[in-house]
Amino acid sequence: MIWELDLVILSLVVVAAVGAIAIKDLLGSAILFGAYSFMMCLLWAIMGAVDVAFTEASVGAGVSTVFFVAAVFRTTRRSKD
Amino acid sequence: MSDFFSSVADYYNYLIYIVLMVIGLYAIIAKKNLVKKIVGMNIFQTAIILFYVSIGAKRGATIPIIEHGHGEAVHGAGSQAIKAAEYINPLPHVLMLTAIVVAVATLGVALALAIRVYNRYETLEEDEILAQLREK
């Protein structure tokens, strides 16, 4: 485990999580959530959990983002908070 | 005091996991938009996964694939003992693999329910939905 890289990616993860729930645009929220999932995937790879990193990259960052974007396009982009 | 800081430096992964969990919980409770709540639920789940993977991590260990574990050397007389301290614990990884798949399944169901709610009430905001329910 490389702790410098670990700290940088951990702070990016927190920034992406706060951004995903603070932004008013739901499509932007979905994209930021994809960025958050991909940062998490890098984190697993650093911590040696390579199998979890694979699954997170394909399922977490891929399929989840597609689900969110599809749901936002079938409903509305606006959000009050 | 220096003990405190060194323990914080040793366990910063766990601190970030608590921060992420609180962010997710805040989004579930305080946000009024349904999609925001679902994003918060997913952040909460990933925080738990971060906790479990952090349990399995070790300093100075490598990924859990046995070196020279295949080929001729395995059956020979010189096959060496496996030292557990040299490998990261793979048990939490396997558990969390299942958790990621379950997270995507719950995400799909939650978004399908949100789309149904939007088709019926024409809004995703929780307070507007409750106001429409009270009118009836």
Backbone of each chain as ProteinMPNN parsed JSONL, in Angstrom:
{"seq_chain_A": "MIWELDLVILSLVVVAAVGAIAIKDLLGSAILFGAYSFMMCLLWAIMGAVDVAFTEASVGAGVSTVFFVAAVFRTTRRSKD", "coords_chain_A": {"N_chain_A": [[0.853, -1.202, 0.0], [0.688, 2.122, -0.987], [1.088, 4.907, 0.794], [0.997, 7.677, 0.301], [-0.242, 8.015, -2.197], [-2.598, 6.779, -1.511], [-3.677, 8.571, 0.394], [-4.097, 10.871, -1.211], [-6.006, 9.916, -3.069], [-8.039, 9.202, -1.317], [-8.818, 11.734, -0.342], [-9.767, 12.827, -2.722], [-11.925, 11.15, -3.136], [-13.637, 11.883, -1.033], [-14.167, 14.517, -1.789], [-15.499, 14.094, -4.244], [-17.732, 12.7, -3.322], [-19.024, 14.614, -1.684], [-19.533, 16.536, -3.637], [-21.275, 15.108, -5.313], [-23.624, 14.912, -3.808], [-24.186, 17.557, -3.333], [-24.569, 19.041, -5.641], [-26.884, 20.712, -7.846], [-27.898, 19.789, -10.203], [-29.201, 16.862, -11.555], [-28.084, 15.168, -13.502], [-25.419, 15.931, -13.454], [-24.918, 15.094, -10.87], [-25.087, 12.334, -11.24], [-22.874, 11.899, -12.921], [-20.78, 12.758, -11.273], [-21.054, 10.843, -9.31], [-20.234, 8.607, -10.754], [-17.527, 9.29, -11.099], [-16.762, 9.193, -8.418], [-17.129, 6.434, -7.902], [-15.162, 5.409, -9.563], [-12.828, 6.438, -8.42], [-12.959, 5.021, -6.021], [-12.522, 2.482, -7.045], [-9.838, 2.712, -7.868], [-8.771, 2.956, -5.345], [-9.274, 0.423, -4.212], [-7.555, -1.076, -5.841], [-5.081, -0.049, -5.032], [-5.048, -0.917, -2.393], [-4.673, -3.604, -2.73], [-6.798, -5.244, -3.29], [-7.544, -6.67, -5.862], [-9.492, -8.089, -7.276], [-11.858, -7.022, -6.275], [-11.509, -4.451, -7.23], [-11.716, -4.796, -10.009], [-14.428, -5.612, -10.204], [-15.71, -3.373, -9.147], [-14.994, -1.42, -11.012], [-16.274, -2.292, -13.369], [-18.958, -2.866, -12.621], [-19.711, -1.042, -10.545], [-18.733, 1.578, -11.376], [-19.418, 1.48, -14.075], [-22.045, 0.157, -14.782], [-23.745, 1.26, -12.801], [-23.582, 4.041, -13.291], [-24.689, 4.142, -15.844], [-27.285, 3.281, -15.238], [-28.108, 5.425, -13.586], [-27.962, 7.622, -15.376], [-29.83, 6.818, -17.295], [-32.143, 6.743, -15.712], [-32.338, 9.458, -15.013], [-32.782, 10.599, -17.512], [-35.267, 9.549, -18.099], [-36.832, 10.748, -16.217], [-36.533, 13.699, -14.631], [-34.179, 16.449, -14.83], [-33.951, 18.391, -12.983], [-33.417, 19.531, -9.627], [-34.281, 20.427, -6.338], [-32.639, 20.585, -4.129]], "CA_chain_A": [[0.0, 0.0, 0.0], [1.463, 3.37, -1.072], [0.183, 5.719, 1.606], [0.811, 9.026, -0.266], [-1.288, 7.87, -3.22], [-3.817, 6.439, -0.783], [-4.256, 9.79, 0.986], [-4.585, 11.751, -2.281], [-7.245, 9.377, -3.637], [-9.076, 9.293, -0.283], [-9.378, 13.092, -0.305], [-10.57, 12.998, -3.941], [-13.177, 10.409, -2.919], [-14.526, 12.689, -0.193], [-14.605, 15.669, -2.588], [-16.492, 13.632, -5.22], [-18.971, 12.346, -2.618], [-19.712, 15.854, -1.296], [-20.034, 17.155, -4.86], [-22.403, 14.344, -5.866], [-24.879, 15.186, -3.116], [-24.423, 18.993, -3.187], [-24.867, 19.694, -6.922], [-28.333, 20.815, -8.037], [-28.261, 19.125, -11.447], [-29.153, 15.419, -11.288], [-27.148, 14.519, -14.426], [-24.107, 16.188, -12.862], [-24.805, 14.213, -9.711], [-24.793, 10.976, -11.733], [-21.49, 11.86, -13.43], [-19.882, 12.823, -10.119], [-21.097, 9.542, -8.649], [-19.349, 7.738, -11.53], [-16.151, 9.632, -10.729], [-16.566, 8.661, -7.065], [-16.961, 4.98, -7.991], [-13.875, 5.087, -10.178], [-11.81, 6.689, -7.384], [-13.014, 3.886, -5.108], [-11.889, 1.366, -7.746], [-8.39, 2.917, -7.731], [-8.444, 2.705, -3.937], [-9.17, -1.035, -4.004], [-6.346, -1.562, -6.505], [-3.943, 0.305, -4.189], [-5.051, -1.731, -1.18], [-4.38, -4.99, -3.045], [-8.011, -6.013, -3.561], [-7.642, -6.5, -7.32], [-10.77, -8.613, -7.752], [-12.878, -6.029, -5.943], [-11.307, -3.313, -8.126], [-12.318, -5.165, -11.296], [-15.882, -5.596, -10.116], [-16.159, -2.002, -8.934], [-14.839, -0.658, -12.256], [-17.271, -2.671, -14.373], [-20.32, -2.828, -12.105], [-19.965, 0.187, -9.798], [-18.551, 2.786, -12.176], [-20.044, 1.342, -15.377], [-23.488, -0.108, -14.839], [-24.461, 2.209, -11.938], [-23.687, 5.332, -13.967], [-25.658, 3.982, -16.935], [-28.607, 3.266, -14.596], [-28.457, 6.772, -13.13], [-28.214, 8.49, -16.527], [-31.1, 6.387, -17.885], [-33.238, 7.181, -14.839], [-32.465, 10.918, -15.099], [-33.391, 10.952, -18.79], [-36.694, 9.173, -18.095], [-37.582, 11.598, -15.283], [-36.202, 15.108, -14.797], [-32.819, 16.787, -14.406], [-33.938, 19.437, -11.951], [-33.506, 19.135, -8.228], [-34.335, 21.655, -5.538], [-31.557, 20.667, -3.139]], "C_chain_A": [[0.879, 1.238, 0.0], [0.647, 4.441, -0.374], [0.002, 7.122, 1.062], [-0.337, 9.004, -1.281], [-2.643, 7.607, -2.568], [-4.494, 7.688, -0.224], [-4.839, 10.697, -0.077], [-5.928, 11.242, -2.806], [-8.367, 9.407, -2.611], [-9.682, 10.688, -0.226], [-10.214, 13.361, -1.547], [-11.924, 12.302, -3.81], [-14.154, 11.247, -2.105], [-15.058, 13.888, -0.982], [-15.691, 15.25, -3.581], [-17.812, 13.282, -4.537], [-19.742, 13.599, -2.225], [-20.295, 16.535, -2.528], [-21.266, 16.449, -5.392], [-23.688, 14.635, -5.117], [-25.159, 16.674, -2.989], [-24.902, 19.637, -4.482], [-26.38, 19.653, -7.17], [-28.819, 20.105, -9.293], [-28.13, 17.61, -11.258], [-28.225, 14.68, -12.247], [-25.716, 14.726, -13.933], [-23.861, 15.315, -11.652], [-24.452, 12.791, -10.145], [-23.347, 10.873, -12.2], [-20.506, 11.9, -12.274], [-19.897, 11.52, -9.345], [-20.248, 8.524, -9.408], [-17.89, 8.001, -11.22], [-15.801, 9.093, -9.348], [-16.318, 7.155, -7.113], [-15.606, 4.622, -8.584], [-12.721, 5.351, -9.221], [-11.768, 5.526, -6.397], [-12.318, 2.68, -5.727], [-10.374, 1.48, -7.682], [-7.934, 2.598, -6.315], [-8.33, 1.205, -3.666], [-7.903, -1.567, -4.633], [-5.112, -1.243, -5.667], [-3.876, -0.596, -2.969], [-4.872, -3.214, -1.467], [-5.591, -5.847, -3.317], [-8.308, -5.915, -5.061], [-8.98, -6.993, -7.855], [-11.906, -7.635, -7.464], [-12.75, -4.823, -6.874], [-11.909, -3.58, -9.498], [-13.831, -5.022, -11.244], [-16.4, -4.183, -9.957], [-16.063, -1.196, -10.231], [-15.93, -1.01, -13.255], [-18.683, -2.425, -13.864], [-20.617, -1.49, -11.431], [-19.884, 1.415, -10.674], [-19.274, 2.693, -13.506], [-21.549, 1.272, -15.309], [-24.269, 0.9, -13.988], [-24.648, 3.553, -12.624], [-24.692, 5.265, -15.111], [-27.081, 3.991, -16.37], [-29.033, 4.677, -14.214], [-28.803, 7.67, -14.307], [-29.542, 8.118, -17.183], [-32.269, 6.87, -17.042], [-33.432, 8.688, -14.928], [-33.112, 11.314, -16.424], [-34.861, 10.57, -18.839], [-37.494, 10.036, -17.13], [-37.239, 13.061, -15.535], [-34.794, 15.372, -14.296], [-32.814, 17.716, -13.21], [-34.059, 18.851, -10.545], [-33.472, 20.415, -7.397], [-33.215, 21.751, -4.512], [-30.333, 19.902, -3.596]], "O_chain_A": [[1.723, 1.398, 0.881], [-0.392, 4.851, -0.893], [-1.035, 7.735, 1.314], [-1.254, 9.824, -1.244], [-3.676, 8.124, -2.994], [-5.707, 7.857, -0.341], [-5.93, 11.24, 0.095], [-6.872, 12.015, -2.971], [-9.526, 9.612, -2.972], [-10.896, 10.837, -0.083], [-11.243, 14.033, -1.471], [-12.938, 12.794, -4.304], [-15.34, 11.324, -2.427], [-16.232, 14.241, -0.873], [-16.686, 15.954, -3.748], [-18.884, 13.529, -5.088], [-20.958, 13.662, -2.401], [-21.412, 17.052, -2.486], [-22.199, 17.096, -5.869], [-24.759, 14.611, -5.723], [-26.257, 17.047, -2.578], [-25.572, 20.67, -4.442], [-27.067, 18.712, -6.773], [-30.014, 19.846, -9.438], [-27.075, 17.125, -10.85], [-27.633, 13.67, -11.867], [-24.897, 13.808, -13.985], [-22.744, 14.85, -11.424], [-23.632, 12.124, -9.514], [-22.668, 9.887, -11.916], [-19.513, 11.173, -12.276], [-18.878, 11.121, -8.781], [-19.612, 7.669, -8.791], [-17.098, 7.067, -11.091], [-14.696, 8.599, -9.124], [-15.412, 6.65, -6.45], [-14.973, 3.653, -8.165], [-11.747, 4.597, -9.195], [-10.694, 5.092, -5.982], [-11.613, 1.941, -5.039], [-9.686, 0.482, -7.471], [-6.854, 2.044, -6.106], [-7.41, 0.762, -2.979], [-7.232, -2.415, -4.046], [-4.192, -2.057, -5.588], [-2.792, -1.0, -2.548], [-4.915, -4.02, -0.537], [-5.457, -7.048, -3.551], [-9.201, -5.178, -5.481], [-9.544, -6.397, -8.773], [-12.798, -7.439, -8.29], [-13.757, -4.234, -7.267], [-12.538, -2.7, -10.086], [-14.441, -4.4, -12.114], [-17.412, -3.821, -10.557], [-16.94, -0.384, -10.524], [-16.461, -0.123, -13.924], [-19.512, -1.851, -14.569], [-21.644, -0.87, -11.704], [-20.823, 2.209, -10.732], [-19.709, 3.717, -14.033], [-22.249, 2.198, -15.72], [-25.337, 1.352, -14.4], [-25.725, 4.145, -12.558], [-25.457, 6.204, -15.329], [-27.975, 4.619, -16.936], [-30.165, 5.086, -14.474], [-29.799, 8.393, -14.27], [-30.301, 9.0, -17.584], [-33.269, 7.349, -17.575], [-34.569, 9.16, -14.921], [-33.904, 12.255, -16.467], [-35.634, 11.208, -19.555], [-38.722, 10.058, -17.21], [-37.625, 13.608, -16.569], [-34.269, 14.639, -13.458], [-31.813, 17.827, -12.502], [-34.708, 17.83, -10.32], [-32.741, 21.357, -7.705], [-32.868, 22.845, -4.066], [-29.328, 19.865, -2.887]]}, "seq_chain_B": "MSDFFSSVADYYNYLIYIVLMVIGLYAIIAKKNLVKKIVGMNIFQTAIILFYVSIGAKRGATIPIIEHGHGEAVHGAGSQAIKAAEYINPLPHVLMLTAIVVAVATLGVALALAIRVYNRYETLEEDEILAQLREK", "coords_chain_B": {"N_chain_B": [[-0.095, 12.78, 23.517], [1.268, 12.674, 21.097], [0.998, 10.007, 20.702], [-1.689, 9.871, 20.089], [-1.711, 11.213, 17.601], [-0.111, 9.516, 16.066], [-1.647, 7.203, 16.077], [-3.839, 8.159, 14.693], [-2.62, 8.619, 12.223], [-2.061, 6.001, 11.561], [-4.553, 4.887, 11.21], [-6.019, 6.261, 9.245], [-7.558, 5.489, 7.084], [-9.848, 4.419, 8.251], [-10.945, 6.652, 9.444], [-11.666, 8.178, 7.181], [-13.525, 6.443, 6.183], [-15.544, 6.664, 8.078], [-16.251, 9.333, 7.669], [-17.253, 9.241, 5.027], [-19.419, 7.546, 5.434], [-21.044, 9.131, 7.059], [-21.588, 11.218, 5.309], [-23.146, 9.852, 3.403], [-25.299, 9.035, 5.014], [-26.331, 11.521, 5.764], [-27.193, 12.418, 3.258], [-29.227, 10.561, 2.748], [-31.07, 11.136, 4.786], [-31.493, 13.984, 4.905], [-31.684, 15.124, 2.329], [-34.115, 16.073, -0.121], [-34.693, 15.225, -2.662], [-35.398, 12.317, -4.579], [-33.55, 10.878, -6.18], [-31.174, 11.901, -5.22], [-31.239, 10.833, -2.668], [-30.902, 8.148, -3.311], [-28.326, 8.19, -4.392], [-26.971, 8.844, -2.034], [-27.475, 6.505, -0.554], [-25.93, 4.69, -2.008], [-23.362, 5.745, -1.623], [-23.099, 5.303, 1.101], [-23.089, 2.478, 1.131], [-20.683, 1.969, -0.266], [-18.894, 3.036, 1.529], [-19.02, 1.22, 3.645], [-17.919, -0.983, 2.332], [-15.351, -0.005, 1.939], [-14.464, 0.011, 4.597], [-14.386, -2.77, 5.172], [-12.491, -3.711, 3.284], [-10.274, -2.326, 4.158], [-9.793, -3.615, 6.569], [-8.663, -6.009, 5.705], [-6.218, -5.219, 4.611], [-2.621, -5.173, 4.707], [0.564, -4.037, 5.919], [3.447, -4.081, 3.842], [2.705, -6.392, 2.529], [1.675, -8.533, -0.209], [-0.496, -8.952, -3.126], [-3.157, -11.411, -2.824], [-2.068, -13.876, -4.199], [-0.473, -16.863, -4.504], [2.996, -17.015, -4.586], [5.071, -18.779, -6.82], [3.303, -20.869, -6.76], [2.493, -22.673, -8.616], [3.279, -25.014, -11.242], [6.343, -26.935, -11.56], [7.605, -26.858, -9.099], [5.8, -27.171, -7.06], [5.15, -29.82, -6.507], [7.567, -30.822, -5.908], [10.303, -31.668, -3.643], [11.172, -29.376, -2.502], [9.137, -27.574, -1.853], [7.984, -24.699, -0.346], [6.849, -23.439, 2.877], [3.819, -21.51, 3.269], [3.749, -18.175, 4.148], [1.539, -16.384, 6.04], [1.7, -13.697, 6.668], [2.795, -12.461, 4.512], [0.91, -12.056, 2.617], [-2.035, -10.27, 1.591], [-5.109, -10.362, 3.371], [-7.56, -12.309, 1.89], [-10.226, -12.821, 2.503], [-12.127, -10.704, 3.352], [-12.26, -9.41, 0.859], [-13.635, -11.197, -0.798], [-16.103, -11.331, 0.462], [-16.948, -8.674, 0.04], [-17.103, -8.523, -2.682], [-19.521, -9.821, -3.231], [-21.142, -7.952, -1.953], [-20.931, -5.683, -3.591], [-22.248, -6.471, -5.928], [-24.821, -6.902, -4.906], [-25.346, -4.262, -4.19], [-25.626, -3.015, -6.684], [-27.918, -4.311, -7.573], [-29.855, -3.421, -5.688], [-29.729, -0.729, -6.321], [-30.785, -0.696, -8.924], [-33.458, -1.521, -8.45], [-34.299, 0.548, -6.76], [-34.092, 2.809, -8.431], [-35.935, 2.109, -10.398], [-38.302, 2.175, -8.895], [-38.277, 4.913, -8.296], [-38.675, 5.995, -10.836], [-41.288, 5.074, -11.354], [-42.639, 6.463, -9.333], [-42.219, 9.063, -10.261], [-43.633, 9.001, -12.688], [-46.213, 8.873, -11.724], [-46.617, 11.064, -9.949], [-45.379, 13.212, -11.159], [-43.147, 14.492, -10.166], [-39.984, 14.522, -8.418], [-39.461, 15.364, -5.938], [-39.571, 15.018, -2.45], [-41.177, 16.486, -0.626], [-43.1, 17.695, -2.272], [-44.412, 15.448, -3.262], [-45.528, 14.483, -0.89], [-47.233, 16.604, -0.323], [-49.047, 16.404, -2.446], [-50.139, 13.955, -1.787], [-51.479, 14.585, 0.535], [-53.516, 16.222, -0.36], [-55.388, 14.563, -1.483]], "CA_chain_B": [[-0.64, 13.499, 22.352], [1.885, 12.126, 19.883], [0.363, 8.7, 20.533], [-2.957, 10.112, 19.4], [-1.486, 11.527, 16.19], [0.403, 8.349, 15.344], [-2.753, 6.278, 15.831], [-4.636, 8.74, 13.603], [-1.899, 8.37, 10.973], [-2.148, 4.577, 11.242], [-5.91, 4.436, 10.903], [-6.755, 7.308, 8.524], [-8.564, 4.849, 6.242], [-11.078, 4.238, 9.019], [-11.549, 7.984, 9.613], [-12.334, 8.547, 5.926], [-14.723, 5.601, 6.051], [-16.608, 7.252, 8.905], [-16.692, 10.564, 6.998], [-18.093, 8.873, 3.878], [-20.673, 6.991, 5.924], [-21.876, 10.235, 7.537], [-22.072, 11.921, 4.11], [-24.236, 9.066, 2.842], [-26.446, 9.081, 5.923], [-26.893, 12.866, 5.641], [-27.937, 12.508, 2.003], [-30.458, 9.77, 2.852], [-32.036, 11.736, 5.707], [-31.782, 15.407, 4.77], [-31.995, 15.554, 0.969], [-35.517, 15.826, -0.444], [-34.818, 14.606, -3.979], [-35.292, 10.858, -4.442], [-32.304, 10.4, -6.791], [-30.107, 12.247, -4.264], [-31.28, 9.824, -1.598], [-30.333, 6.887, -3.819], [-26.873, 8.402, -4.435], [-26.497, 8.742, -0.653], [-27.483, 5.096, -0.168], [-24.782, 4.028, -2.628], [-22.144, 6.211, -0.945], [-23.083, 4.575, 2.374], [-22.662, 1.097, 0.88], [-19.257, 1.937, -0.62], [-18.123, 3.296, 2.751], [-18.908, -0.057, 4.365], [-16.963, -1.814, 1.598], [-14.012, 0.532, 2.259], [-14.126, -0.476, 5.939], [-14.018, -4.188, 5.149], [-11.24, -3.925, 2.556], [-9.21, -1.812, 5.017], [-9.468, -4.649, 7.558], [-7.811, -7.039, 5.129], [-4.935, -4.705, 4.125], [-1.459, -5.304, 5.597], [1.779, -3.343, 5.454], [4.498, -4.961, 3.346], [2.173, -7.638, 1.981], [1.347, -8.435, -1.627], [-1.848, -9.411, -3.423], [-3.274, -12.802, -2.39], [-1.801, -14.938, -5.172], [0.715, -17.526, -3.947], [4.146, -17.007, -5.483], [5.577, -20.117, -7.153], [2.297, -21.825, -6.333], [2.134, -23.558, -9.722], [4.46, -25.511, -11.954], [7.03, -28.133, -11.077], [8.115, -26.726, -7.732], [4.779, -27.485, -6.065], [5.173, -31.222, -6.126], [8.918, -31.217, -5.54], [10.609, -31.734, -2.214], [11.538, -28.051, -1.992], [7.998, -26.665, -1.744], [8.164, -23.999, 0.921], [5.626, -23.121, 3.604], [3.238, -20.213, 2.933], [3.674, -17.28, 5.299], [0.314, -15.589, 5.902], [2.005, -12.271, 6.816], [3.256, -11.894, 3.24], [-0.215, -11.889, 1.698], [-3.21, -9.565, 2.092], [-6.19, -11.298, 3.697], [-8.545, -12.231, 0.807], [-11.602, -13.121, 2.909], [-13.01, -9.537, 3.199], [-12.459, -9.1, -0.555], [-14.669, -12.078, -1.356], [-17.394, -10.892, 1.001], [-17.34, -7.396, -0.537], [-17.487, -8.79, -4.068], [-20.966, -10.053, -3.183], [-21.821, -6.723, -1.543], [-20.995, -4.766, -4.732], [-23.309, -6.944, -6.824], [-26.095, -6.604, -4.237], [-25.542, -2.815, -4.258], [-26.155, -2.664, -8.002], [-29.298, -4.798, -7.648], [-30.719, -2.495, -4.946], [-29.773, 0.521, -7.076], [-31.731, -0.847, -10.02], [-34.825, -1.539, -7.921], [-34.615, 1.878, -6.231], [-34.315, 3.737, -9.537], [-37.203, 1.739, -11.038], [-39.374, 2.724, -8.048], [-38.278, 6.373, -8.453], [-39.298, 6.312, -12.124], [-42.724, 4.872, -11.17], [-43.142, 7.591, -8.536], [-42.245, 10.254, -11.116], [-44.729, 8.874, -13.65], [-47.509, 9.072, -11.074], [-46.753, 12.368, -9.281], [-44.731, 14.241, -11.985], [-42.069, 15.176, -9.458], [-39.114, 13.642, -7.637], [-39.209, 15.968, -4.619], [-40.349, 14.31, -1.437], [-42.189, 17.347, -0.006], [-44.203, 17.883, -3.226], [-45.174, 14.197, -3.291], [-46.334, 14.423, 0.335], [-48.305, 17.589, -0.438], [-50.07, 15.826, -3.329], [-50.831, 12.878, -1.077], [-52.38, 15.153, 1.54], [-54.673, 16.833, -1.011], [-56.386, 13.547, -1.847]], "C_chain_B": [[-0.039, 12.951, 21.06], [1.365, 10.71, 19.621], [-0.918, 8.827, 19.725], [-2.718, 10.344, 17.912], [-0.963, 10.324, 15.423], [-0.711, 7.332, 15.105], [-3.672, 6.811, 14.753], [-3.961, 8.466, 12.268], [-1.976, 6.9, 10.573], [-3.521, 4.21, 10.715], [-6.706, 5.464, 10.108], [-7.789, 6.718, 7.583], [-9.91, 4.751, 6.952], [-11.765, 5.578, 9.262], [-12.302, 8.4, 8.36], [-13.594, 7.712, 5.732], [-15.875, 6.155, 6.887], [-17.15, 8.515, 8.245], [-17.63, 10.234, 5.838], [-19.441, 8.337, 4.334], [-21.608, 8.102, 6.396], [-22.41, 11.053, 6.361], [-23.264, 11.185, 3.505], [-25.49, 9.132, 3.687], [-27.133, 10.443, 5.858], [-27.734, 12.98, 4.375], [-29.249, 11.735, 2.091], [-31.502, 10.517, 3.682], [-32.448, 13.127, 5.25], [-32.159, 15.839, 3.362], [-33.442, 15.191, 0.631], [-35.704, 15.133, -1.787], [-34.569, 13.101, -3.888], [-33.997, 10.319, -5.036], [-31.115, 10.718, -5.884], [-30.073, 11.252, -3.117], [-30.643, 8.526, -2.057], [-28.814, 7.006, -3.937], [-26.278, 8.277, -3.032], [-26.444, 7.306, -0.18], [-26.281, 4.367, -0.749], [-23.471, 4.451, -1.987], [-21.993, 5.49, 0.393], [-22.568, 3.149, 2.168], [-21.173, 1.035, 0.554], [-18.383, 2.217, 0.596], [-17.949, 2.021, 3.561], [-17.898, -0.972, 3.674], [-15.535, -1.345, 1.868], [-13.549, 0.052, 3.626], [-13.643, -1.926, 5.879], [-12.701, -4.417, 4.429], [-10.06, -3.4, 3.381], [-8.831, -2.817, 6.098], [-8.463, -5.64, 6.984], [-6.429, -6.558, 4.742], [-3.849, -4.89, 5.172], [-0.316, -4.483, 5.037], [2.785, -4.375, 4.969], [4.003, -6.292, 2.825], [1.815, -7.432, 0.52], [-0.053, -9.002, -1.873], [-1.957, -10.923, -3.195], [-3.194, -13.835, -3.516], [-0.481, -15.574, -4.746], [1.836, -17.531, -4.983], [4.684, -18.417, -5.628], [4.584, -21.186, -6.706], [1.88, -22.778, -7.438], [3.413, -24.01, -10.413], [5.077, -26.695, -11.239], [7.306, -28.066, -9.586], [7.099, -27.173, -6.681], [4.913, -28.922, -5.571], [6.56, -31.674, -5.707], [9.123, -31.208, -4.043], [10.833, -30.341, -1.645], [10.377, -27.093, -1.887], [7.988, -26.016, -0.36], [6.818, -23.695, 1.575], [5.148, -21.723, 3.223], [3.163, -19.375, 4.196], [2.486, -16.336, 5.106], [0.601, -14.097, 5.983], [2.426, -11.635, 5.505], [2.106, -11.62, 2.277], [-1.354, -11.129, 2.378], [-4.329, -10.578, 2.312], [-7.296, -11.228, 2.634], [-9.985, -12.442, 1.245], [-12.528, -11.907, 2.835], [-13.262, -9.176, 1.746], [-13.612, -9.919, -1.123], [-16.041, -11.669, -0.839], [-17.868, -9.632, 0.291], [-17.66, -7.501, -2.012], [-18.994, -9.025, -4.16], [-21.695, -8.758, -2.878], [-21.945, -5.741, -2.702], [-22.132, -5.165, -5.668], [-24.685, -6.658, -6.219], [-26.392, -5.106, -4.3], [-26.117, -2.412, -5.6], [-27.599, -3.137, -8.14], [-30.24, -3.854, -6.904], [-30.822, -1.154, -5.663], [-30.777, 0.444, -8.212], [-33.173, -0.813, -9.539], [-35.227, -0.143, -7.446], [-34.893, 2.861, -7.363], [-35.608, 3.406, -10.28], [-38.381, 2.287, -10.229], [-39.45, 4.241, -8.19], [-38.931, 6.77, -9.767], [-40.822, 6.131, -12.04], [-43.343, 6.036, -10.397], [-43.234, 8.843, -9.398], [-43.391, 10.179, -12.117], [-46.075, 9.176, -13.009], [-47.681, 10.485, -10.546], [-46.098, 13.513, -10.042], [-43.68, 15.032, -11.224], [-41.229, 14.141, -8.708], [-38.868, 14.178, -6.23], [-40.157, 15.361, -3.584], [-41.465, 15.188, -0.863], [-43.369, 17.585, -0.953], [-45.073, 16.634, -3.319], [-46.081, 14.113, -2.068], [-47.483, 15.415, 0.28], [-49.423, 17.074, -1.332], [-50.853, 14.723, -2.635], [-51.84, 13.443, -0.088], [-53.633, 15.741, 0.904], [-55.781, 15.812, -1.261], [-57.167, 13.087, -0.625]], "O_chain_B": [[-0.736, 12.785, 20.059], [1.298, 10.266, 18.475], [-1.203, 8.037, 18.825], [-3.403, 9.773, 17.064], [-1.323, 10.122, 14.263], [-0.736, 6.671, 14.067], [-4.231, 6.038, 13.976], [-4.626, 8.122, 11.291], [-1.959, 6.58, 9.384], [-3.648, 3.325, 9.869], [-7.925, 5.551, 10.258], [-8.8, 7.363, 7.301], [-10.964, 4.966, 6.355], [-12.993, 5.66, 9.286], [-13.422, 8.905, 8.435], [-14.596, 8.187, 5.197], [-17.031, 6.124, 6.466], [-18.358, 8.752, 8.252], [-18.675, 10.865, 5.679], [-20.473, 8.619, 3.725], [-22.817, 8.038, 6.17], [-23.544, 11.53, 6.399], [-24.265, 11.801, 3.14], [-26.599, 9.265, 3.169], [-28.361, 10.526, 5.892], [-28.827, 13.547, 4.386], [-30.271, 12.187, 1.575], [-32.681, 10.533, 3.329], [-33.641, 13.426, 5.208], [-32.882, 16.822, 3.199], [-33.938, 14.14, 1.039], [-36.744, 14.523, -2.033], [-33.644, 12.66, -3.206], [-33.396, 9.405, -4.471], [-30.173, 9.933, -5.779], [-28.999, 10.873, -2.648], [-29.929, 7.874, -1.295], [-28.089, 6.061, -3.628], [-25.215, 7.681, -2.853], [-25.504, 6.907, 0.508], [-25.676, 3.529, -0.081], [-22.567, 3.633, -1.82], [-20.886, 5.11, 0.775], [-21.724, 2.668, 2.925], [-20.472, 0.149, 1.042], [-17.268, 1.705, 0.694], [-16.873, 1.761, 4.099], [-17.117, -1.654, 4.337], [-14.622, -2.157, 2.01], [-12.376, -0.277, 3.804], [-12.614, -2.267, 6.463], [-11.875, -5.21, 4.882], [-8.965, -3.96, 3.317], [-7.671, -2.873, 6.505], [-7.532, -6.064, 7.669], [-5.532, -7.38, 4.554], [-4.105, -4.782, 6.371], [-0.234, -4.257, 3.83], [2.965, -5.419, 5.597], [4.786, -7.232, 2.688], [1.669, -6.299, 0.061], [-0.712, -9.473, -0.946], [-0.971, -11.644, -3.35], [-4.147, -14.578, -3.753], [0.529, -14.879, -4.639], [1.653, -17.99, -6.11], [4.743, -19.165, -4.652], [4.982, -22.283, -6.316], [1.0, -23.613, -7.227], [4.488, -23.453, -10.191], [4.436, -27.365, -10.43], [7.252, -29.078, -8.888], [7.467, -27.511, -5.556], [4.804, -29.199, -4.377], [6.723, -32.786, -5.205], [8.251, -30.8, -3.275], [10.701, -30.138, -0.438], [10.6, -25.884, -1.835], [7.984, -26.703, 0.662], [5.78, -23.694, 0.913], [5.954, -20.853, 2.894], [2.587, -19.8, 5.198], [2.432, -15.584, 4.134], [-0.157, -13.298, 5.434], [2.42, -10.411, 5.381], [2.312, -11.012, 1.227], [-1.613, -11.307, 3.568], [-4.482, -11.528, 1.544], [-7.919, -10.177, 2.487], [-10.895, -12.261, 0.436], [-13.632, -12.038, 2.305], [-14.342, -8.691, 1.41], [-14.462, -9.394, -1.843], [-17.02, -11.656, -1.586], [-19.05, -9.514, -0.032], [-18.399, -6.676, -2.55], [-19.66, -8.499, -5.052], [-22.743, -8.48, -3.462], [-22.948, -5.034, -2.801], [-22.884, -4.315, -6.144], [-25.602, -6.227, -6.92], [-27.549, -4.711, -4.444], [-27.002, -1.558, -5.662], [-28.419, -2.451, -8.752], [-31.306, -3.515, -7.419], [-31.869, -0.509, -5.625], [-31.532, 1.387, -8.448], [-34.017, -0.155, -10.146], [-36.348, 0.303, -7.691], [-35.824, 3.662, -7.272], [-36.304, 4.31, -10.743], [-39.343, 2.801, -10.799], [-40.543, 4.808, -8.206], [-39.659, 7.761, -9.824], [-41.568, 6.94, -12.592], [-44.415, 6.531, -10.745], [-44.198, 9.603, -9.295], [-44.053, 11.185, -12.372], [-46.98, 9.678, -13.675], [-48.762, 11.06, -10.669], [-46.23, 14.669, -9.639], [-43.357, 16.153, -11.618], [-41.692, 13.042, -8.404], [-38.171, 13.555, -5.428], [-41.358, 15.216, -3.812], [-42.574, 14.705, -0.635], [-44.512, 17.669, -0.503], [-46.295, 16.721, -3.436], [-47.245, 13.728, -2.173], [-48.578, 15.13, 0.764], [-50.601, 17.271, -1.035], [-52.054, 14.561, -2.849], [-52.913, 12.875, 0.114], [-54.693, 15.767, 1.529], [-56.964, 16.153, -1.251], [-58.049, 12.236, -0.741]]}, "name": "protein", "num_of_chains": 2, "seq": "MIWELDLVILSLVVVAAVGAIAIKDLLGSAILFGAYSFMMCLLWAIMGAVDVAFTEASVGAGVSTVFFVAAVFRTTRRSKDMSDFFSSVADYYNYLIYIVLMVIGLYAIIAKKNLVKKIVGMNIFQTAIILFYVSIGAKRGATIPIIEHGHGEAVHGAGSQAIKAAEYINPLPHVLMLTAIVVAVATLGVALALAIRVYNRYETLEEDEILAQLREK"}
